[in-house]
Amino acid sequence: MAIFLSNYMWTWLALLVAALVHVVLLLNLVAVSALVFIWLERKISGRIQDRLGPTRVGGKFGWLQTLADGLKLITKEDLMPEGADGMLFRLAPYISFSASLAAFIAIPFAGGAFLLSSTPWAALHVNAGVFFVLAVLGLEVFGTILAGYSSASKWSLFGAMREAAQVVSYEVPLGMCVVVVVLICGSMDLSLIGDRQAGLFTNWLIFHDPFTFVTFWVYFTCATASVNRAPFDLAEAESELVAGFHTEYSGLRWSFFFMAEYGSMLSVSLLASILFMGGWNGPLPIADWIGLTADHGVLAMNAGKLLGLVNLLLKAVVGVSVMIWVRWTFPRLRIDQVITTCLKYCTPIAAVALLGATIWQYQLPGRNFFGLLEVPQAVYELKEGGLGERGLEEEGLEEGPQVVAGPIEKGLTAEIEPTLMGEGT
Amino acid sequence: MGEPIYWPSFLFLLCSAIACVFAVAVLLATNIVRMAFYLVVSLSATAGLFFLAGADFVGAMQLMIYVGGTLVLLIFGVMLTSQERFVEMKTWSGDWVFAFLIGGMLLMILIPAAFSVPQWSGLDLSEAKSVEVANTATPLGMGLLGARVDQLDGHDPSEPLQPGYLLLFEIASVHLLVVLVGAAYLARAKHKR
């Protein structure tokens, strides 16, 4: 997009506008989804507890409840305890939120990077996308720990210490689960992993073999732990620690922690659906059947991608709803039980699944759906393209613009026909 | 449109300035958690440099290992081992002199070394614009397995390729394991019977 704009304005302005478009879109996604999820959480928790939940604000179903909450939070007094480390106390919510937001940079929302010879709908097409998202999601913890430490309150400090203990336990199995998928796809590129599962739902990686099926549940458990949701919300634990790491926070700063939490819930659910549940590919390839592919022109391709975007977001919303459901169903674990769950159960299961998936892939290469079906031919073509855009360029394939994401200077200097669509989601 | 500023250079200078300023801030701070925070900023800016150079994988690695892992462990260790609430650290002037001596000596070795390699001397603007930024993840991954696909272009078949990174990788992982065991040892509860 920056290339396209730089034909019409100064380069710095083009870069700025292109960056702003991406940032605004992602920020809105996180903020609006947080609004929806908070309402959803109240509603679902109400129903689970045999209550009605919000009913009045905004007419039916109380759907404007979150907005009213937000207004209330803005007008609240912004307190900082005496004896707190002022700078870190003020910074901590923003660190949490920006880490949570930064994970969205590399998440593609609709694919077709290699198959349809177009760019995926991602703010930045990172070659090692999975790895980047995991790394950035790990940083969110830092805000939590800083908040707990700088609050000068024993409840907060306890929350932060529990969080630190939790991090070292869930990150190991979480990483292992992701490695299983990376191993099967042979790539860390999220858009390639998603495209590999195109077609019927039988191509989804959760159904690849019994081990990936197990891996998905381990991943989901660890992901729930990583976003501090019950039954793993030890850092908060309102019945024991008042409110844990955000005991001393009020008003807008407090709400930033919540936006970060809901943002991370969405990003781990997006990651789960891309890694295991087919990403932007629906259970049935409807977009292919009605002709919304690259063969039928740019407009059809983008309509197909829009359908994929809706698909992906729907799956993510289902994931978040399951997290909400789990939160209001299970009691909170003790910290030693959390560590036991993650290190003594999830890690060995993930390790066995990794080994099993390796052997399965070695013994039954090119089989999908528990080894019952052949991998579709398109996947192999995908891989050839996926080994690098370099390969495509050398072979002189010129179906479309290969806007190679990565550092922006490459995009600015590459002599390719700029296009409007594709880069921005 | 004209380009008065070469933007990659600007971003490079920005990231390196942040990295350097916060590295100095780590030295000057007295509160240990603030030090850790400055270190995080400095290391993140270094990761930004890697991303700028097109090395996505190394950048993510930097974030994952240094910024994420090590610092969480550091803070974890600090919190569990310190007795007071805000740990203050004072540096003696003798330590400053000593540190400047050693640091300065290292810098005196590193700067000539950095400028003596002809490939690192920097490019002209026209040359820099023609550089293709290739993804490094695949060659790096192959290199970690011992196959240096990055050296295949224009390579003399009679000579052996340079070794991969497998040994270095193993050394680093054993080192990290030692660090982890050490952190666990420091942070463990001390039972008095």
Interface residues (C-beta under 8 A of the other chain):
Chain A: S6 N7 M9 W10 T11 W12 L15 D85 M87 L88 L91 V126 N127 A128 F131 F132 L134 A135 V136 G138 L139 V141 F142 I145 L146 Y149 S150 A152 L157 A160 M161 A164 A165 V167 V168 E171 M188 L387 G388 E389 R390 V404 G406 P407 I408 E409 K410 L412 T413
Chain B: M1 G2 E3 I5 W7 P8 N31 V33 R34 F37 V40 F51 L52 A53 G54 D56 F57 G59 A60 M61 L63 M64 V67 G68 G69 L71 V72 L73 I75 F76 M79 L80 R85 F86 K129 S130 E132 V133 A134 N135 T136 A137 T138
